[in-house]
Each structure stands twice: as C-alpha cells, then as structure tokens.
Amino acid sequence: MGVLEDKARARVFYKYLSTVYDRINPFIWNEEMRDEAVGMLDIDPGDRVLDVGCGTGFATERLVQETEHVHGLDQSPHQLSRAFEKFGKRGPVRFYLGDAERLPFADDAFDVVWSSGSIEYWPDPVATLREFRRVARPGGQVLVVGPDYPDRTIFQKVADAIMLFYDEGEADRMFTQAGFETFEHHIQQARPGSPRAITTLAAVPE
C-alpha cells in the first residue's frame, strides 16, 4: 500500500495541495480530458449525479452543465472549502464531507456516480466500488478515472510507493469483484509523455 493510501495522510496531503491544486491539476488531468470523459456518459437533464472525491470541484464544474442535480463528496475539508469558493455553500451543488467507502446515501439514489482522481487514495478500492454500485440505480452508470500504471520500471517503483496505480487487467479484477458485469476502459493523456489516466465506464447491473 502506498503512503497516500492512508486516509489520515491523504487528508494532510490535501491540506497543503488544496492551495495550488487548480494550478497543478491541468498538467495531469485537464479540461479536454475531463470533457472527453463526461462525453462517455449519457446524462439526462433530470439525472442525479454524485461526484465522489470532488475535491475543489474541477469535474463538478462540468457536470453541472449536464444536470442541475449534482452532489459532491470529499474527505478533505480543505478541498471542499475551495469548492465552496466556486459554488457557494448554498449554490447549485450540494456538498458533503464524507468517506467514499461509507457513502451517506440510500441505495439506488443516483443515476450516475462519477469519480476522478480519487481511487488512487482508497485503501480498499473494491469495497468503494461496491458502494458506488449500491448508491447507483440499476441500469445507471459509474465512471472512475485513476492513474494508469507506468510502463517503465523506475516509475513503477515510485508509483507503488506513493499510491494506487493500476492497469486494465487490475481494473478488470476490481470492477468484477465489485459486482460489475459490463465495463470498458479508455486511456487518456494530456500530452505525449505526460502521465496517463485510465478511465473506466461501467453499467450498474439491473
């Protein structure tokens, strides 16, 4: 387990990263990649969407263009404070301070569950994906974006020491164990040579 796959360490990490997150993030996960991922979903204007690990609201900003019913959850109060600056505490998005492994929502509460840049910090990804399946309605959609495993040994060692990086085979295992039957993976990249993202779109079993 990487050092940041610990919730307490991750909260401390984001306490400091939150101040510069929106300036650093585009080098790894930019607007074009975000918009491409949103385009993989079929979101109707009345759909309820949950953004897990919403952080400062980078993905949330795009999701509210698709539906007025967006909810954001993050475990970092510092990241959420940045989101409040963008949307307001009583704005178009309802935010929650909470744990992705124990989502504070009823079964089948959402049509779409989105998570970008969060899975790499989950101590138990399979348990969290099961939570996504629980709160998403049958026939709904789940989209998860995480860091693709590097193909060079030196970067693999660094990646393994820090957080979860995974390839398509590992994504297959995690989503299958979480109870998903239909899913597909897409590799996204800001520019040649930059870190790759693995984006998985899954259908919630009916």
C-alpha positions as CSV (number, residue, x, y, z in Angstrom):
1,M,0.0,0.0,0.0
2,G,1.3,3.4,-1.0
3,V,1.9,6.1,1.7
4,L,-1.1,8.1,0.5
5,E,-3.5,5.1,0.6
6,D,-4.0,6.1,4.2
7,K,-6.9,8.4,4.9
8,A,-5.2,10.5,7.5
9,R,-2.0,11.0,5.4
10,A,-4.2,11.9,2.4
11,R,-6.1,14.5,4.4
12,V,-2.8,16.1,5.5
13,F,-1.5,15.9,1.9
14,Y,-4.6,17.7,0.6
15,K,-4.5,20.3,3.3
16,Y,-1.4,21.8,1.6
17,L,-2.1,20.7,-2.0
18,S,-5.6,22.4,-2.0
19,T,-4.0,25.8,-2.1
20,V,-2.3,25.1,-5.5
21,Y,-4.4,22.1,-6.8
22,D,-6.2,24.0,-9.6
23,R,-2.9,25.3,-11.0
24,I,-1.2,21.9,-10.9
25,N,-4.1,19.7,-11.9
26,P,-4.2,20.7,-15.6
27,F,-0.8,19.2,-16.2
28,I,-2.2,15.8,-15.4
29,W,-6.0,16.0,-15.8
30,N,-7.0,18.9,-18.0
31,E,-10.3,20.3,-19.2
32,E,-10.1,18.4,-22.5
33,M,-9.7,15.0,-20.7
34,R,-12.5,15.9,-18.3
35,D,-14.8,16.9,-21.1
36,E,-13.9,13.7,-23.1
37,A,-14.8,11.6,-20.0
38,V,-18.1,13.4,-19.5
39,G,-18.9,12.7,-23.1
40,M,-18.6,9.0,-22.4
41,L,-21.7,9.3,-20.2
42,D,-25.3,9.6,-21.2
43,I,-26.6,12.2,-18.7
44,D,-30.2,13.5,-18.9
45,P,-31.1,16.9,-17.5
46,G,-33.1,15.3,-14.7
47,D,-30.4,12.8,-13.7
48,R,-29.0,12.8,-10.2
49,V,-25.2,12.7,-10.3
50,L,-22.7,12.0,-7.5
51,D,-19.1,13.3,-7.7
52,V,-17.1,11.2,-5.3
53,G,-13.7,12.8,-4.3
54,C,-14.9,16.0,-5.9
55,G,-12.0,18.0,-4.4
56,T,-12.1,21.6,-5.5
57,G,-14.9,21.0,-7.9
58,F,-13.0,20.7,-11.2
59,A,-15.2,17.9,-12.5
60,T,-18.2,19.3,-10.8
61,E,-18.0,22.4,-12.8
62,R,-18.5,20.4,-16.0
63,L,-21.1,18.0,-14.6
64,V,-23.5,20.9,-13.6
65,Q,-23.6,21.8,-17.3
66,E,-25.4,18.4,-17.9
67,T,-27.8,18.4,-14.9
68,E,-28.9,20.6,-12.0
69,H,-28.9,17.7,-9.6
70,V,-25.2,17.3,-8.8
71,H,-23.9,16.2,-5.4
72,G,-20.2,16.3,-4.4
73,L,-18.4,14.4,-1.6
74,D,-14.9,14.6,-0.4
75,Q,-13.0,13.6,2.7
76,S,-10.9,16.8,2.8
77,P,-12.4,19.9,4.4
78,H,-9.6,22.0,2.8
79,Q,-10.5,20.8,-0.7
80,L,-14.2,21.4,0.0
81,S,-13.5,24.9,1.2
82,R,-12.1,25.6,-2.3
83,A,-15.2,24.1,-3.9
84,F,-17.4,26.4,-1.7
85,E,-15.5,29.4,-3.1
86,K,-16.6,28.4,-6.6
87,F,-20.2,27.3,-5.9
88,G,-21.1,28.7,-2.5
89,K,-22.4,26.6,0.4
90,R,-26.0,27.1,-0.9
91,G,-25.2,27.1,-4.6
92,P,-26.3,24.6,-7.3
93,V,-24.3,21.7,-5.9
94,R,-24.8,20.1,-2.5
95,F,-21.5,19.1,-0.9
96,Y,-20.8,16.5,1.8
97,L,-17.8,15.8,3.9
98,G,-17.5,12.0,3.9
99,D,-15.8,8.8,3.2
100,A,-16.0,7.1,-0.2
101,E,-16.0,3.7,1.5
102,R,-19.1,4.6,3.5
103,L,-21.3,6.8,1.3
104,P,-24.0,8.6,3.3
105,F,-26.7,7.9,0.7
106,A,-29.6,5.4,0.3
107,D,-29.5,2.5,-2.2
108,D,-30.2,3.4,-5.8
109,A,-30.0,7.2,-5.0
110,F,-28.2,8.3,-8.2
111,D,-28.3,7.8,-11.9
112,V,-24.6,8.4,-12.4
113,V,-21.7,8.1,-10.0
114,W,-18.5,9.9,-11.1
115,S,-15.1,9.8,-9.5
116,S,-11.9,11.3,-11.0
117,G,-8.5,11.5,-9.2
118,S,-9.8,9.7,-6.1
119,I,-9.4,5.9,-6.5
120,E,-5.6,6.1,-6.0
121,Y,-6.2,7.1,-2.4
122,W,-8.7,4.4,-1.5
123,P,-7.3,1.8,0.9
124,D,-9.9,-0.7,-0.4
125,P,-10.9,0.1,-4.0
126,V,-13.2,-3.0,-4.3
127,A,-15.2,-2.0,-1.3
128,T,-15.6,1.5,-2.5
129,L,-16.7,0.3,-6.0
130,R,-19.3,-1.8,-4.3
131,E,-20.5,1.3,-2.5
132,F,-20.8,3.0,-5.9
133,R,-22.9,0.1,-7.2
134,R,-25.1,0.3,-4.1
135,V,-25.9,4.0,-4.4
136,A,-26.3,3.9,-8.2
137,R,-29.7,2.8,-9.6
138,P,-29.9,-0.5,-11.6
139,G,-29.1,0.4,-15.2
140,G,-27.2,3.5,-14.1
141,Q,-23.6,4.5,-14.9
142,V,-20.4,4.6,-12.9
143,L,-17.3,6.3,-14.3
144,V,-14.0,6.2,-12.5
145,V,-10.7,7.9,-13.5
146,G,-7.4,6.8,-12.0
147,P,-3.7,6.8,-12.8
148,D,-2.6,4.2,-15.4
149,Y,0.3,2.1,-14.3
150,P,3.7,3.3,-15.7
151,D,5.4,1.2,-18.3
152,R,9.0,2.0,-17.0
153,T,10.4,0.1,-14.0
154,I,11.8,3.2,-12.3
155,F,8.5,4.9,-12.4
156,Q,6.7,1.7,-11.3
157,K,8.7,1.6,-8.1
158,V,7.9,5.3,-7.3
159,A,4.2,4.7,-8.1
160,D,4.0,1.7,-5.9
161,A,5.5,3.6,-3.0
162,I,3.1,6.5,-3.2
163,M,-0.4,5.4,-4.1
164,L,-2.5,3.1,-6.3
165,F,-1.6,2.9,-9.9
166,Y,-3.2,0.2,-12.0
167,D,-3.5,-1.2,-15.5
168,E,-6.5,-2.6,-17.4
169,G,-6.1,-6.1,-16.0
170,E,-6.2,-4.8,-12.4
171,A,-9.2,-2.6,-13.3
172,D,-10.9,-5.7,-14.7
173,R,-10.3,-7.5,-11.4
174,M,-11.5,-4.7,-9.2
175,F,-14.7,-4.0,-11.1
176,T,-15.6,-7.7,-11.5
177,Q,-15.1,-8.3,-7.7
178,A,-17.3,-5.3,-7.0
179,G,-20.1,-6.9,-8.9
180,F,-20.0,-5.1,-12.3
181,E,-20.5,-7.2,-15.3
182,T,-20.2,-4.7,-18.2
183,F,-17.4,-2.1,-18.3
184,E,-14.9,-0.6,-20.7
185,H,-11.5,1.1,-20.2
186,H,-10.2,4.2,-22.0
187,I,-6.6,5.6,-21.7
188,Q,-6.4,9.4,-21.6
189,Q,-3.4,11.6,-21.7
190,A,-2.9,15.4,-21.6
191,R,0.0,15.3,-24.0
192,P,2.7,12.8,-25.2
193,G,5.0,11.9,-22.3
194,S,2.6,13.1,-19.6
195,P,1.0,10.7,-17.0
196,R,-1.8,8.6,-18.4
197,A,-5.2,8.2,-16.9
198,I,-7.3,5.1,-17.1
199,T,-11.0,5.9,-17.3
200,T,-13.5,3.1,-16.7
201,L,-17.1,3.4,-17.7
202,A,-19.3,0.7,-16.1
203,A,-23.0,-0.2,-16.3
204,V,-24.8,-0.9,-13.0
205,P,-26.4,-4.4,-13.2
206,E,-30.1,-4.4,-13.4
